[in-house]
Amino acid sequence: MLKVNRIGHATFETPDLDRQVEYFTDVVGLVLAERVNGRAFLATKVGDLVVQIEKGAEPRCARISFQVAPETDFNDLRRGLEAEGVRCEARDDPSPGIPRAITFADPKGTIVEVFTTATPFGKKASVAGIGPLKLGHLAFCVAEPKAFADFYGRVLGFRVSDWIEDWFVFLRCGPDHHTVNFVRGKTTRMHHIAFELKDWAQVQTACDFLGGRNIPIIWGPGRHGPGHNVFTYHRNPDDQIIELFTELDKMLDESLGYFDPRPWHRDRPQRPKVWSSVRDIWGPPPTPDYLRQRD
């Protein structure tokens, strides 16, 4: 079994590369760090690669990358994957700043890239738009979430943070409450990608910014139950859901088995559990435009 420690970046295919680059720079507030051979690489204002965009026939999340400990031997990574019956291959220079990665497909065909080291782009940069701190997590619609929770736990070392009944699982690989989620849906596809903002004030500013651009908020603001993050959701030009969030639960010490206590927790201490379908702490219910992602 591998043990990934953090999420790296997500790779999206799109029929309109220019439009997506414009959205991620002018609205989300990422930096276009490099563009070459039909690929665009977007980083946060501190230089971390978080989104890679490539030309494709249809919008989709094609790849997702994770980092393991820098001292990890690539031969050990390969042996660990092969021991789980997972076919993999090594790739040199898969993305700028990442010299080498081991790649394989998860059960739905999304390519997973595992790397040990990454060099950030240049110096800090000023950004347009919202300007997130980091890529927080990705969620996917799948036929059976438990099968994916088992695969990501067995192969990559993810731990279950919470379930909503039996149809939505939250998985963590580091201190953040969730890094990858799987929700039951009729069509296998990405459910949403989430970016972390600094605080509630930046979420409020982001909502005003989206309103000024006539970009509808399809759910929120509110505070979730699982993870307890303050959230808001909108759609990008490729009709994909984008979450902006802050104040996500953290498990700073895995041996303790509970999340760092916060005033809004109803359980004391807050431990991983199965939530009922009534789950948000406050905020409006999801709109039909949000819910259609699972159709």
Backbone as a ProteinNet text record, in pm:
[ID]
protein_1_A
[PRIMARY]
MLKVNRIGHATFETPDLDRQVEYFTDVVGLVLAERVNGRAFLATKVGDLVVQIEKGAEPRCARISFQVAPETDFNDLRRGLEAEGVRCEARDDPSPGIPRAITFADPKGTIVEVFTTATPFGKKASVAGIGPLKLGHLAFCVAEPKAFADFYGRVLGFRVSDWIEDWFVFLRCGPDHHTVNFVRGKTTRMHHIAFELKDWAQVQTACDFLGGRNIPIIWGPGRHGPGHNVFTYHRNPDDQIIELFTELDKMLDESLGYFDPRPWHRDRPQRPKVWSSVRDIWGPPPTPDYLRQRD
[TERTIARY]
82.1	0	85.8	50.8	114.6	54.8	120.8	65.2	85.4	-14.4	-3.7	-32.9	27.6	19.8	-57.6	-66.5	-136.9	-177.6	-275.8	-316.4	-222.1	-196.2	-110.1	-191.8	-225.9	-303.6	-400.6	-498	-595.6	-576.1	-593.3	-580.6	-717.9	-756.2	-885.8	-868.5	-952.9	-964.1	-1084.8	-1074.2	-1180.2	-1181.1	-1297.5	-1300.5	-1257.5	-1258.2	-1223.8	-1117.1	-993.4	-881.2	-874.7	-890.8	-881.2	-986.6	-1108.4	-1216.9	-1190	-1138.7	-1109.9	-991.9	-890	-777.2	-826.2	-910.8	-964.7	-1044.6	-1126.3	-1204.9	-1113.9	-1019.1	-936.3	-844	-808.7	-724.7	-808.8	-912.1	-987.3	-1093.5	-1145.7	-1249.3	-1191.3	-1139	-1084.1	-963.3	-884.5	-769.5	-643.7	-622.4	-496	-402.6	-276.7	-174.4	-143.9	-148.1	-104.8	47.7	99.6	243.9	318.1	251.7	317.8	211.2	235.3	144.8	229.3	219.5	303.9	237.5	246.2	198.5	54.2	-31.7	-171.9	-206.7	-115.7	-142.6	-116.6	-200.5	-184.5	-169.2	-76.2	-47	-77.2	-166	-211.4	-173.7	-123.4	-72.3	-142.2	-132	-178.9	-83.1	-121.4	-37.3	95.8	109.4	238.8	317.1	263.8	342.6	318.3	221	193.8	103.8	146	64.7	-60.2	-179.3	-303.6	-398	-388.1	-474.7	-392.5	-412.1	-351.9	-466.1	-464	-573.4	-518.6	-590.7	-551.2	-672	-645.7	-752	-811.9	-945.3	-1013.4	-1149.1	-1206.4	-1335.1	-1448.3	-1441	-1545.2	-1481.9	-1554.1	-1500.4	-1495.3	-1381.5	-1370.1	-1243.4	-1243.8	-1122	-1051.6	-936.4	-866.6	-765.5	-702.3	-597	-600.1	-548.4	-534.3	-403	-329.6	-197.4	-192.3	-108.5	-88	61.3	101.5	242.2	260.7	368.3	412.3	535.5	586.6	704.3	821.5	897.9	1005.7	1110.1	1131.7	1236.4	1187.3	1062.9	1008	1079.8	1113.1	1179.5	1074.9	1099	1001.8	986.3	1091	1079.3	984.2	987	893.2	749.9	732.3	598.6	546.3	632	591.3	557.3	642.4	617.7	488.5	464	342.1	217.3	220.2	105.1	86.7	195.7	186.4	138.7	174.5	128.1	-23.4	-82.8	-227.7	-294.1	-217.2	-272.5	-299.7	-230.1	-250.8	-137.2	-170.8	-70	-30.7	98.3	146.1	264.7	298.8	416.8	480.1	609.3	681.8	681.2	667.5	671.1	769.3	855.6	948.8	888	905.2	858	710.9	620.5	479	418.1	472.5	425.2	542.2	537.3	647.5	671.8	798.2	835.9	828.3	771.9	761.5	850.8	965.5	1060.8	1018.6	937.5	903	776.4	698.6	576.3	548.1	478.9	422.5	274.6	224.9	87.4	12.4	-117	-204.8	-348.2	-438.9	-579.5	-657.7	-746.7	-835.9	-953.6	-1045.5	-1148.8	-1241.2	-1252.2	-1336.5	-1256.7	-1125.8	-1043.6	-970.1	-990.7	-913.7	-769	-675.4	-533.7	-487.2	-423.9	-365.7	-215.2	-160	-15.6	38.7	136.4	197	340.5	374.2	507.5	567	698.7	767.1	803.5	844.8	887.1	828.7	809	759.1	820.6	865.3	923.3	819.8	787.1	688.6	736.8	642.1	675.6	723.1	839	888.9	851.6	833.9	805	654.5	616.4	476	428.4	301.7	248.3	114.9	87	-45.4	-142.4	-268.4	-365.8	-490.6	-560.9	-694.7	-792.7	-918.8	-1018.8	-1009.5	-1049.3	-1070.1	-940	-853.7	-722.3	-723.3	-747.5	-748.5	-609.3	-607.4	-480.7	-427.1	-519.3	-473.3	-590.5	-555.8	-653.9	-686.2	-815.2	-853.1	-889.8	-985	-1029.6	-1104.7	-1126.3	-1210.9	-1313	-1432.7	-1538.7	-1584.7	-1619.7	-1660.4	-1792.4	-1877.9	-1997.1	-1959.1	-1999.2	-1970.3	-2091.7	-2095.1	-2209	-2210.9	-2092.7	-2086.1	-1969.9	-1998.4	-1891.3	-1805.6	-1865.2	-1787.4	-1672.6	-1696.1	-1589.8	-1471.4	-1499.4	-1391.5	-1324.4	-1401.9	-1341.5	-1246	-1285.7	-1198.9	-1071.9	-1086.2	-970.3	-872.8	-922.8	-834	-772.2	-842.2	-784.3	-678.8	-709.6	-619	-494.5	-509.3	-397.6	-319.4	-388.4	-323.2	-317.1	-375.9	-365.2	-461.6	-569.9	-669.4	-745.6	-794.8	-877.1	-1014.9	-1117.1	-1253.1	-1271	-1316.5	-1346.5	-1493.1	-1583.1	-1726.4	-1798.8	-1918.8	-2016.2	-2141.9	-2212	-2351.5	-2432.4	-2502.2	-2570.8	-2475.3	-2518.6	-2430.3	-2400	-2424.8	-2414.3	-2310.3	-2241.4	-2141.6	-2031	-1908.7	-1796.8	-1690.7	-1633	-1529.2	-1399.2	-1292.5	-1165.7	-1055	-966.2	-854.3	-723	-617.7	-483.1	-384.6	-425.8	-346.1	-436.1	-403.4	-485.8	-622	-637.3	-766.1	-873.5	-994.3	-1105.4	-1127.9	-1118.9	-1130.9	-1046.9	-995.1	-914.7	-979.6	-1046.3	-1122.2	-1255.1	-1363	-1496	-1557	-1645.1	-1720.8	-1867.8	-1953.6	-2096.9	-2168.6	-2274.9	-2347.4	-2420.6	-2402.1	-2467.5	-2499.7	-2587.1	-2629.1	-2523.3	-2439.9	-2334.9	-2199.9	-2101.2	-1967.4	-1898.1	-1864.6	-1799.1	-1755.1	-1680.9	-1643.7	-1767.6	-1781.6	-1892.2	-1854.9	-1738.7	-1691.8	-1543.6	-1483.4	-1346.4	-1353.4	-1274.2	-1284.8	-1151.9	-1160	-1044.2	-1062.2	-955.5	-961.6	-931.4	-1017	-994.5	-943.8	-898.1	-833	-930.2	-1047.7	-1139.6	-1278.1	-1371.2	-1508.8	-1514.9	-1430.6	-1431.2	-1399.6	-1308	-1277.1	-1390.7	-1461.9	-1579.3	-1684	-1706.7	-1802.2	-1758.6	-1631	-1579.1	-1594.5	-1572.4	-1587.8	-1732.1	-1828.5	-1969.4	-2002.7	-1952.9	-1975.5	-1909.9	-1791.6	-1721.5	-1799.7	-1848.7	-1927.8	-2055.3	-2118.1	-2237.7	-2209.8	-2094.9	-2057.1	-2030.3	-1995.3	-1973.1	-2098.3	-2210.3	-2335.1	-2317.8	-2234.9	-2216.1	-2302.7	-2408	-2500	-2433.4	-2466.7	-2428.9	-2536.4	-2498.5	-2596.5	-2620.5	-2538.5	-2564.4	-2475	-2535.7	-2460.2	-2486.3	-2414.7	-2318.5	-2388.5	-2311.3	-2360.8	-2245.3	-2277.5	-2174.9	-2218.6	-2134.7	-2164.2	-2157.9	-2213.9	-2194.9	-2064	-2054.5	-1926	-1818.1	-1713	-1606.4	-1625.9	-1754	-1788.7	-1734.5	-1699.1	-1648.2	-1761.3	-1729.6	-1814.9	-1796.2	-1905.9	-1897.1	-1983.4	-1948.9	-2035.1	-1997.2	-2095.6	-2073.8	-2125.4	-2051.7	-2097.1	-2047.9	-2084.4	-2040	-1944.5	-1847.1	-1754.5	-1810	-1743.1	-1796.8	-1812.3	-1744.1	-1761.7	-1871	-1950.3	-2063.4	-2019	-1896.7	-1847.1	-1865.7	-1893.9	-1916.1	-1783	-1774.2	-1656.6	-1699.9	-1633.9	-1659.5	-1549.2	-1588.3	-1495.9	-1528.1	-1427.1	-1456.1	-1349.3	-1382.1	-1286.6	-1328.9	-1238.4	-1264.5	-1297.6	-1228.7	-1248.3	-1186.9	-1256.2	-1203.3	-1065.8	-983	-851.8	-832.4	-774.7	-733	-581.6	-535	-392.8	-310.6	-374.6	-304.8	-392.2	-352.1	-432.5	-452.8	-356.8	-369.4	-481.8	-517.6	-627.2	-762.8	-774.6	-897.5	-1013.3	-991.7	-1100.9	-1047.8	-1140.7	-1104.3	-1085	-993.7	-961.6	-1090.9	-1121.1	-1252.4	-1277.6	-1401	-1444.1	-1578	-1608.5	-1733.7	-1859.7	-1852.5	-1971.8	-1993.8	-1904.4	-1926	-2041.9	-2130.9	-2239.7	-2200	-2103.5	-2049.1	-1921.2	-1904.1	-1782.1	-1726.8	-1612.7	-1535.5	-1598.7	-1554.9	-1604.8	-1520.3	-1582.6	-1513.1	-1574.6	-1502.3	-1562.9	-1689.7	-1793.9	-1921.3	-2003.6	-2121.4	-2219.1	-2325.4	-2338.2	-2435.4	-2567.6	-2675.6	-2805	-2812.8	-2918	-2931.2	-2951.5	-3001.6	-3012	-2879.3	-2795.5	-2655.9	-2592.8	-2647.7	-2581.4	-2609.2	-2511.4	-2525.8	-2614.6	-2592.3	-2678.8	-2662.3	-2757.2	-2752.3	-2871.5	-2891.7	-3005.8	-2984.7	-3091.6	-3076.8	-3015	-2960	-2902.6	-3010.6	-2972.4	-3065.1	-3073	-3177	-3183.2	-3062	-3003.2	-2885.5	-2766.3	-2755.6	-2649.7	-2679.8	-2803.8	-2839.6	-2833.1	-2845.3	-2845	-2710.1	-2605	-2475	-2477.6	-2570.5	-2577.3	-2669.3	-2731.1	-2822.9	-2747.2
-120.2	0	125.5	219.9	350.2	432.7	541.6	634.8	776.7	825.6	962.4	1059.5	1179.4	1276.8	1403.3	1434.8	1557.7	1549.7	1631.4	1641.5	1735.6	1707.2	1793.4	1881.9	1831.5	1910.3	1820.1	1882.9	1812.2	1853.7	1758.7	1785	1774	1880.9	1885.8	1890.2	1815.3	1828.8	1917.1	1998.1	2092.3	2116.3	2136	2169.6	2312.4	2399.4	2540.7	2580.2	2561.1	2586.2	2732.1	2824	2966.4	3008.5	2958.8	2996.4	2948.9	2826.4	2774.7	2846.1	2877.9	2954.9	3090.6	3154.1	3284.3	3272.8	3167.1	3148.5	3127.7	3035.1	3003.1	3118.8	3204.6	3319.9	3438.5	3475	3597.3	3581.1	3459.3	3436.9	3368	3247.6	3176.5	3250.7	3310.8	3386	3303.5	3214.1	3142.3	3214.8	3176	3238	3144.3	3195.4	3116.6	3111.4	3001.5	2990.5	2951.8	2871.8	2824.3	2774.7	2794.4	2741.5	2695.6	2565.3	2509.6	2385.7	2369.9	2250.3	2214.1	2315.4	2289.9	2257.6	2283.9	2261.7	2390.5	2415.6	2534.3	2488.3	2549.8	2513.8	2633.3	2614	2722.9	2696.7	2801.2	2788.9	2888.5	2864	2961.1	3079.7	3181.5	3301.4	3276.7	3162.3	3129.2	3031.5	2996	2920.4	2772	2718.9	2575.3	2541.6	2445.1	2397.6	2329.1	2374.1	2314.7	2270.6	2331.8	2296	2288.9	2182.2	2165.7	2148.3	2222.4	2218.4	2174.7	2080.3	2028.9	2026.5	2029.3	2022.6	1882.7	1875	1746.5	1759.9	1649	1652.5	1692.9	1650.8	1680.4	1724.5	1807.2	1846.6	1727	1707.8	1601.8	1621.2	1562.5	1553.7	1425.1	1439.3	1323.4	1263.2	1348.5	1299.3	1375.7	1311.6	1373.8	1326.5	1417.7	1381.5	1394	1309.1	1309	1297.5	1352.5	1347.8	1251.5	1174.2	1090.3	1154.7	1096.5	1150.4	1161.8	1271.1	1294.1	1184.2	1116.2	1012.6	878	869.3	742.9	696.2	569.2	510.4	470.6	507.4	477.1	326.8	251.2	105.8	50.2	111.3	70.7	104.6	221.3	258.6	156	120.7	23.3	-112	-158.1	-287.6	-285.5	-173.4	-162.4	-169.2	-102.8	-105.7	-243.7	-302.3	-434.7	-539.1	-522.1	-615.2	-608.9	-494.9	-479	-511.9	-561.3	-596.5	-478.3	-366.9	-244.1	-228.4	-218.6	-195.8	-48.6	-21	116.9	135.9	262.1	295.5	422.6	437.3	557.2	658.7	786	893.8	999.9	1042.7	1151.1	1284	1386	1521.8	1526.1	1468.9	1471.6	1610.9	1697.6	1835.8	1922.6	2053.5	2140.7	2132.1	2116.6	2109.7	1971.3	1874.1	1736.7	1648.8	1607.2	1535.2	1393.4	1329.7	1189.8	1153.5	1062.8	1016.5	872.7	803	671.6	692.8	636.5	658.7	526.3	531.8	416.2	467	382.3	419.7	368.1	452.5	404.6	331.5	271.8	186.6	256.7	388.2	459.2	514.1	488.6	530.4	660.3	729.6	850.9	812.8	881.3	851.4	916.4	837.7	885.9	895.9	1012	1035.2	1053.4	973.7	982.2	1029.8	1139.1	1196.8	1219.1	1240	1258.1	1403.7	1476.5	1615.5	1702.8	1829.7	1927.8	2063.5	2130.8	2263.8	2367.9	2461.8	2564.7	2654.9	2720.3	2818.7	2947.8	2995.9	3129.5	3192.2	3325.1	3403.7	3419.7	3473.8	3504.1	3603.8	3590.4	3675.5	3734.2	3854.1	3911.9	3845.2	3834	3762.8	3848.3	3818.7	3873.1	3777.4	3813.1	3721	3695.1	3572.9	3540.3	3508.2	3427.6	3400.9	3301.1	3171.3	3071.2	3043	2982.8	2942.9	2814	2719.9	2590.4	2513.5	2408	2308.6	2223	2214.1	2141	1997	1973.4	1836	1825.2	1699.9	1667.7	1564.6	1574.2	1476.9	1419.7	1291.2	1222.2	1149.1	1149.8	1066.7	927.8	825.1	686.7	600.9	481.5	392.4	341.2	311	254.3	316.6	415.1	483	390.4	286.3	199	131.7	90.8	25.8	119.6	248.1	345.6	379.6	384.4	405.7	291.5	168.5	52.5	60	97.1	104.2	212.4	332.5	441.7	417.1	345	309.4	201.1	98.4	-15.5	18.7	98.5	124.7	249.6	355.8	484.8	526.5	448.2	477.6	582.2	609.8	705.1	647.5	737.4	698.6	761.3	691.6	745.2	847.3	966.9	1069.9	1067.9	1054.6	1052.9	986.2	938.6	897.1	981.6	1011.4	1052.8	931	871.5	744.3	648.9	591.2	499.9	550	681.3	729.9	839.7	881.7	988.7	963.7	938.1	910.8	1019.5	1059.3	1161.7	1094.5	1110	1043.1	1144.7	1116.8	1206.8	1132.9	1208.7	1151.4	1230.4	1345.1	1428.9	1479.8	1592.5	1642.6	1695.9	1742.1	1793.8	1686.2	1724.8	1630.7	1547.6	1609.4	1530.2	1587.2	1495.4	1526.9	1470.3	1355.5	1294.6	1246.3	1272.2	1226.7	1145.6	1053.1	978	978.2	1017.2	1026.6	940.9	873.3	789.1	876.1	844	916.9	825.7	873.1	792.8	789.9	894.7	904.8	919.1	841.8	852.5	975.2	1070.1	1194.9	1271.3	1379.5	1463.7	1532.7	1534.3	1606.3	1752.6	1777.1	1915.3	1917	2032.1	2059.1	2176.1	2171.9	2270.6	2339.6	2470.9	2553.4	2617.1	2615.4	2671.7	2821.2	2898	3040.6	3067.1	3189.5	3221.2	3217.5	3281.2	3294.5	3331.1	3347.5	3381.6	3513.8	3608.9	3737.2	3718.2	3628.1	3605.1	3531.5	3443.8	3380.2	3485.4	3579	3687.2	3770.3	3804.7	3881	3802.7	3671.3	3587.9	3587.2	3580.5	3584.3	3716.4	3827.5	3957.6	3962.1	3903.4	3900.9	3821.3	3702.3	3621.2	3693.8	3761.1	3837.2	3948.3	4011.9	4117.5	4066.7	3939.2	3876.8	3805.8	3816.9	3748.7	3596.9	3543.6	3398.6	3350.4	3271.8	3232.2	3144.4	3166.6	3077.2	2969.8	2843.9	2736.5	2667.2	2699.4	2653.6	2733.7	2780.4	2852	3001.6	3073.8	3023.6	2943.2	2856.1	2774.9	2706.7	2627.4	2547	2400.7	2318	2176	2110.3	1991	1907.2	1831.6	1730.4	1662.2	1760.3	1773.5	1867.4	2005.4	2045.2	2172.6	2295.7	2280.7	2395.4	2490.2	2619.8	2721.3	2709.5	2712.8	2678.6	2769.3	2772.5	2823.6	2752.8	2731.6	2658.5	2739.7	2730	2785.1	2692.3	2722.2	2642.1	2722.4	2650.5	2715.4	2707.1	2765.3	2763.6	2624.2	2523.1	2385.4	2312.7	2387.3	2333.3	2242.3	2258.6	2182.2	2263.6	2195.2	2263.9	2298.4	2424.1	2473.8	2512	2455.6	2493.5	2585.9	2687.6	2773.2	2755.6	2725.6	2691.9	2745.8	2744.9	2777.7	2704.8	2699.6	2642.8	2493.3	2419.3	2274.7	2208.1	2107.8	2032.4	1974	1964.3	1902.1	1801.4	1686.5	1588.2	1599	1672.7	1704.2	1588.8	1496.4	1380.8	1258.5	1173.7	1056.4	963.4	959.2	868	909.1	1038.6	1084.3	1040.9	1035.9	985.6	1081.7	1209.9	1307.2	1437.5	1517.2	1639.8	1754	1843.2	1957.8	2029.8	2046.3	2097.2	2240.9	2267.3	2399.2	2432.1	2560.8	2598.3	2549.8	2529	2489.4	2338.3	2261.2	2116.1	2086.5	1998	1954.7	1832.5	1754.2	1640.7	1684.7	1642.4	1674.4	1546.4	1493.9	1542.3	1500.4	1564.8	1533.8	1422.3	1307	1191.4	1152.8	1077.6	1024.3	946.3	965.5	899.7	890.3	830.8	827.7	932.5	1028.8	1136.4	1096.9	1157.9	1141.8	1234.2	1220.8	1304.8	1451.6	1481.7	1620.8	1652.8	1729.8	1731	1869.1	1975.2	2104.5	2173	2247.1	2319.5	2441.3	2514.4	2626.9	2657.4	2733.1	2771.3	2717	2765.5	2721.5	2580.8	2514.1	2382.7	2394.2	2284.9	2288.9	2316.4	2385.8	2417.9	2301.4	2299.3	2195.7	2198	2317.3	2325.9	2255.1	2255.9	2179.6	2029.6	1993.1	1852	1776.2	1844.9	1774	1710.8	1742.5	1681.4	1531.3	1481.7	1337.6	1264.8	1335.5	1272.7	1191.9
0	0	0	-85.1	-82.8	31.2	65.8	163.4	110.8	38.1	-12.3	101	91.4	199.6	164.7	36.3	-2.3	-148.2	-184.7	-323	-396	-522.8	-602.6	-694.2	-813.6	-908.3	-982.9	-1045.9	-1128.1	-1272.8	-1364	-1507.4	-1572.6	-1642.2	-1708.8	-1859.5	-1928	-2072.8	-2103	-2207.8	-2242.2	-2392.4	-2452.8	-2595.5	-2624.1	-2521.5	-2540	-2438.4	-2477.2	-2386.3	-2344	-2440.1	-2408	-2306	-2323.1	-2232.4	-2090.1	-2076.4	-1943.3	-1878.4	-1956.9	-1902.5	-1852.9	-1931.2	-1890.7	-1761.4	-1749.7	-1627.5	-1506.1	-1516.9	-1401	-1360.8	-1454	-1418.8	-1373.5	-1450.9	-1423.1	-1315.7	-1296.8	-1195.9	-1072.7	-1087.8	-972.7	-916	-1003.3	-955.2	-943.9	-1042.1	-1051.5	-1147.1	-1146.1	-1230.8	-1347.1	-1468.7	-1583.9	-1580.6	-1527.8	-1506.8	-1633.3	-1719.2	-1840.7	-1937	-2065.5	-2168.5	-2285.7	-2317.9	-2421.5	-2479.3	-2611.7	-2681.8	-2646.6	-2643.7	-2618.3	-2474.8	-2382.6	-2240.5	-2163.9	-2064.3	-1979.6	-1834.4	-1762.8	-1625	-1536.1	-1440.2	-1355.1	-1211	-1146	-1010.3	-918.2	-788.1	-690.4	-687.9	-614.1	-607.7	-537	-466.8	-407	-493.8	-611.5	-708.1	-716.1	-641.4	-645.6	-764	-845.8	-956.2	-901.2	-945.5	-895.7	-1007.4	-1125.7	-1237.6	-1365	-1440.2	-1571.7	-1670.9	-1780.9	-1877.8	-2012.7	-2075.4	-2205.9	-2298.6	-2426.9	-2526.1	-2527.6	-2531.4	-2537.3	-2600.8	-2642.4	-2712.1	-2618.6	-2492	-2395.1	-2263.2	-2186	-2054.8	-1960	-1896.4	-1796.6	-1715	-1596.6	-1516.6	-1557.1	-1622	-1677.5	-1580.9	-1497.9	-1409.3	-1277.7	-1174.4	-1044	-984.5	-922.1	-870.1	-718.6	-658.9	-514.3	-485.4	-372	-332.1	-216.3	-223.6	-112.7	-50.6	54.2	121.7	24	29	-68.3	-73	38.2	41.5	-12.1	-56	-103.7	-229.7	-233.9	-349.9	-454	-580.7	-685.4	-707.9	-683.8	-695.2	-589.3	-470.6	-365.9	-405.1	-468.6	-515.5	-615.8	-710.1	-812.1	-749	-660.2	-596.3	-514.8	-446.5	-367.5	-452.9	-568.4	-658.4	-720.2	-764.2	-826.5	-725.9	-598.9	-496.8	-479.7	-513.5	-507.1	-639.9	-736.4	-865.9	-955.9	-932.1	-1009.5	-1109.3	-1237.5	-1340.3	-1340.3	-1348.7	-1340.6	-1433.6	-1455.1	-1534.7	-1480.6	-1505.2	-1464.1	-1577.9	-1543.3	-1641.4	-1595.7	-1686	-1656.9	-1698.9	-1614.8	-1642	-1684.5	-1604.5	-1642.7	-1639.5	-1554.7	-1542.3	-1498.1	-1525.4	-1482.6	-1331.8	-1295.8	-1155.3	-1094.8	-1167.3	-1117.5	-1204.7	-1154.7	-1239.3	-1274.8	-1187.8	-1214.7	-1138.6	-1196.3	-1131.3	-1171	-1083.5	-1113.7	-1145.1	-1255.4	-1295.7	-1309.2	-1280.4	-1297.2	-1303.3	-1345.8	-1357.2	-1236.9	-1183.4	-1079.3	-1144.8	-1069.5	-1130.9	-1230.5	-1228	-1324.6	-1442.2	-1445.4	-1557.4	-1540.6	-1429.2	-1402.2	-1373.4	-1438.8	-1417.3	-1287	-1203.4	-1078.3	-1096.9	-1066.7	-1074.8	-933.6	-896.9	-763.8	-779.6	-711.7	-723.6	-584.8	-581.4	-453	-426.7	-529.8	-511.3	-620.8	-585.7	-682.7	-652.1	-755.3	-740.8	-778.6	-689.4	-723.3	-836.1	-901.3	-1002.9	-937.5	-978.9	-951.5	-818.9	-826	-707.2	-689.1	-572.1	-549.2	-653.2	-692.5	-798	-755.3	-803.4	-782.3	-879.7	-839	-920.1	-939	-1046.6	-1064.6	-997.8	-993.3	-943.3	-794.5	-754.2	-613.6	-540.7	-598.7	-540.1	-425.7	-451.8	-344.5	-289.8	-169.7	-108.5	-169.5	-199	-248.4	-308.7	-381.1	-422.3	-300.8	-266.7	-146.3	-170.8	-262.6	-285.3	-416.3	-458.3	-571.9	-528.3	-587.9	-563.6	-696.3	-695	-816.9	-794.7	-897.1	-899.5	-951.1	-878.1	-916.6	-883.6	-938.8	-914.6	-771.3	-715	-581.2	-503	-416.1	-341.9	-256.7	-198.3	-110.1	-183.7	-308.5	-384.9	-404.2	-424.4	-443	-310.8	-203.5	-71.9	-39.9	-73.7	-48.9	-134.3	-263.1	-352.3	-306.4	-280.4	-240.7	-103.3	-16.5	111.9	98.6	20.5	6.2	-73.6	-179.2	-270.7	-232.5	-187.5	-164.9	-18.3	69.2	211.5	262.9	189.9	238.3	357.2	444	558.2	544.1	591.8	588.1	699.5	662.3	760.7	801	704.2	730.9	615.1	644.4	543.1	561.7	453.6	461	419.9	518.8	498.5	425.5	310.4	237.8	97.1	71.9	-66.1	-86.7	19.8	5.2	106.4	57.8	147.3	133.6	247.1	254.4	298.3	218.4	243	262.5	355.8	383.1	363.5	325.9	316.3	400.7	451.4	539.8	650.5	710.8	820.9	777.9	653.1	608.2	611.5	650.3	664.3	539	421.5	299.1	186.8	106	-11.7	-137.4	-123	-231.9	-175.3	-248.2	-209.6	-323.1	-286.6	-386	-346	-441.8	-418.5	-522.3	-480.1	-573.5	-675.8	-802.8	-910.4	-1026.8	-1114.4	-1228.6	-1338.4	-1344.1	-1445.5	-1377.3	-1419.5	-1362.1	-1419.3	-1333	-1374.1	-1249.9	-1271.3	-1158.5	-1104.2	-972.6	-910.2	-887.5	-823.8	-809.4	-774.1	-795.7	-751.6	-654.9	-548.9	-441.3	-415.7	-396.2	-365.1	-227.8	-148.3	-13.6	-15.6	52.6	70.2	211.9	234.6	361.4	478.2	464.2	576.2	524.6	619.4	582.2	505.9	541.6	471.6	323.2	290.6	149.7	79.6	150.6	91.6	56.4	148.4	122.7	2.4	-2	-115.7	-245.3	-239	-357.4	-406.3	-313.4	-352.6	-421.1	-367	-430.5	-569	-579.1	-707.4	-810.4	-771	-862.5	-903.9	-807.5	-839.7	-939.5	-923.6	-1016.9	-1156.7	-1168	-1299.7	-1351.4	-1279.2	-1315.7	-1323.6	-1231.8	-1220.7	-1105.2	-1131.7	-1024.9	-919.4	-794	-686	-678.4	-697.5	-706.7	-572.7	-472	-335.8	-241.8	-132.5	-32	-36	50.5	150.1	260.6	321.3	430.1	499.5	603.1	671.2	667.5	605.8	597.4	735.7	744.2	862	850.6	761.5	742.7	696.1	775	743.1	800	823.2	885.3	812.7	684.4	610.6	571.6	572.7	511.3	360.3	284.6	142.2	56.4	-70.9	-175.9	-305.1	-393.6	-517.6	-637.2	-747.9	-875.8	-986.1	-1109.9	-1223.7	-1311.6	-1369.3	-1461.8	-1603.9	-1703.7	-1840.6	-1900.9	-1845.4	-1891.2	-1813.7	-1735.4	-1660	-1546.1	-1498.2	-1384.5	-1256.9	-1146.6	-1019.8	-954.2	-910.2	-838.2	-697.7	-597.8	-458.9	-410.1	-335.1	-262.3	-114.5	-32.1	106.9	200.5	329.4	434.3	561.8	660.2	793	788.4	703.5	697.3	820.4	875	989.1	957.6	1060.3	1047.2	1158.7	1123.7	1222.6	1232.6	1331.2	1341.1	1396.3	1465.3	1521.6	1497.6	1402.3	1368.4	1487.6	1579.9	1693	1787.6	1787.1	1872.5	1817.6	1685	1624.8	1623.3	1651.7	1642.6	1585.6	1536	1467.2	1565.2	1529	1612.1	1651	1780.1	1821.8	1777.1	1735.4	1691.8	1756.9	1776.4	1845.7	1774.8	1642.8	1568.7	1567.5	1626.1	1635.4	1731.1	1689.4	1776.8	1858.2	1806.8	1880.7	1950.3	2075.2	2148.3	2209.8	2161.3	2046.5	1913.9	1807.6	1673.7	1614.5	1593.4	1538.2	1403.8	1321.4	1199.2	1232.5	1149.8	1178.5	1050.5	1062	953.3	983.1	890.3	906.2	842.6	893.4	828.9	708.5	630.7	510.8	546.3	665.1	712.3	779	711.1	751.8	767.5	708	715.8	849.1	897.4	1023.1	1002.7	893	856.5	708.3	655.6	515.2	438.6	316.3	234.9	181.4	137.7	76.3	-62.4	-115.3	-250.7	-354.6	-460.3	-568	-667	-750.7	-855.3	-947.8	-970.3	-1056.7	-995.4	-863.5	-797	-801.5	-773.9	-760.6	-892.7	-1006.9	-1135	-1167.8	-1090.5	-1116.9	-1097	-1016.7	-989.8	-1085.9	-1178.3	-1273.8	-1379.6
[MASK]
+++++++++++++++++++++++++++++++++++++++++++++++++++++++++++++++++++++++++++++++++++++++++++++++++++++++++++++++++++++++++++++++++++++++++++++++++++++++++++++++++++++++++++++++++++++++++++++++++++++++++++++++++++++++++++++++++++++++++++++++++++++++++++++++++++++++++++++++++++++++++++++++++++++++

